[in-house]
C-alpha cells in the first residue's frame, strides 16, 4: 500500500465511490474545498494503483492548533487491514509538522464503526448535544499527538 497526497483528479473518483463505501448518500460531504483549499492535508491510500482509502482534513489556524479529520472513506473490500490507521497516522505526522498538538474528529450517533475505531486508537469520546446545531448531537473524538507514536514506517 502507498499513501500520497490527494489530487484534483482524485475528487471525481472519491465522489463516484463514497456513497457506496459509506452505504448511503454522503457525497455532499466531500466538498471541493478539500481539494482546492486543503489539498495538502488530504490523503489517499492506494493498493496496486487502486484507491482503497482517503482522508479529508485540515489543520486549524488558532491556538492550540488541531488536526481536524473531516471525512474518511475505506473501500469495504479492504476494511480491517489497517488502511484507516495508516491514513490517521500519516495525517497526524503532517499535522504535527504544522504545529498541531492534537487530533479531532466527529461522528453522528449510531455510527458504531467510527466509535469503535476511534476508541481502539486512543481517542477520548465526548457526546455533545447540539454540536452541529439544535438537535444535532455528535460524538467528538480527541487525541493528543504523541511524537513517539509517529515514527514513519518508511524510515522518515
N, C-alpha and C positions, 0 to 999 in steps of 0.2 A: 504494500500500500504506500501511496505517496500523498503527502499533504502539501498544498500550494495555495497561493493567494487566488482570490476569485477574479474573474474577468467579466467584461460586459457580455460576452457570448454565453457565459455560464447562467446569466439571468434567465434567458429563454429556456434553457434546459431545466433549471430549478422550477420555474413556473409550470412547465409541462409535466413534472412528476410529483410536485408537492401534495396535491390533493390525494393522489393515490398513496403516497408514502404516509400521509397523516390520517388517511381514512375518512376524509371529508373536505368540504370547501375551506381552504386555508390560503390559497394563492395570493389573496389581497395583503397578507402579512409580509410577503416577500416584495416589499416596496422597492421601486427602482433606486431610491435614495441610498440603499445599501450598496449599490454598485457604482453610482455616480459620486456619492459624497463620503461613504465609509468604506469604500472598496479595499483599502489596505488592511483593514481589520478582519474582513470576511475570508473564510477559508473553504476549501474543497478537499475532500479525500477521494482519491481515485485508486481503483484496482484494475489492472490490465487496461488502462486508458479509459475506464468507465467510471463516471461519478457514482460514488456509493454513499456519500455524505457531504453535508455542508453546514456551515455555521455563519450566521449573520450577527455581527456585534459591533461595538464601538467602545472607545474609552472616553469617559466623561471628562469635561474640562474644568470642573470645580473640585476643590479640596474637600476631603481626600478623594483622589482620583480612583475611579472604579471601572473595571472592565465589565460592561453590560452585555450579556448574551441574550439577544432578542429572539432568534429563531434558529432551530437546529432540525435538520431532517436526515434520517438514516434510511437507506434502502431496506425494506423489510427482508430482503434475501440475505443481508449481511448483519442483521442485528445480533447483538450479544457476541460480537467479535472484536470489540474494542474501538470501533470507529468513533463513537461519541466521546469516549475518554481521550482518544488521540486528538480530536478537534478541540476539546476543552483545554487540554494541556498545552497545545500549541498556542491557542488564544491567550492563555494565562502567561506564557513566556513573552509574547508580544506585548501584552498589556503591562507587564512588569517593566519592560524596557522603557515604556512611555510613562512610567511613574505611578501606575496603578498599584494599590496596596490590597485590593480585594476584588472579588468577582461577584456578580449579582445576576440572577435570572428570576423569572416569574412563570407561573403556570396557573391554569384555571382549576377550580375544584373538580374533582373527578378524573384528573389525569394521573392515574396511579403509576404509570410507567415513568413519568417525569419525577414524581415524588420519590420513587424507589431509586432511580438513577442518582439524583442529587444527594439523597441520604447516604447511599453507598459510596459516594465520592467526597464525603466530609463536609457537606453544606449544612448549615443550620436552616431550619424551616420555620417561618412565621406565617400564620394565617392572618391576613389583613383585610378587614371589612372595607368596602368601598375603595379599594386600592385603585381600581380602574374606572372609578366613577360611582355614583349612587347605585347600590345594589349589585355591584360588580366586584365581589371579593376575589382575591388572588392569594396563592401561596407565593411567598417571597423567599428565595434561596440566597444565602450569602456565605462566602468563604474567604478567609484571608489567603493571599497569595503567598505560599510557602516556597521560598527560594530553594530549599533543599529538594523539594519535590519536582522542580522544574528543570532537571537535567535533561538536555536534549538527547534522545536515544541515538541520534545520528552523530553525536560527539560534539555538538555545539553548545 
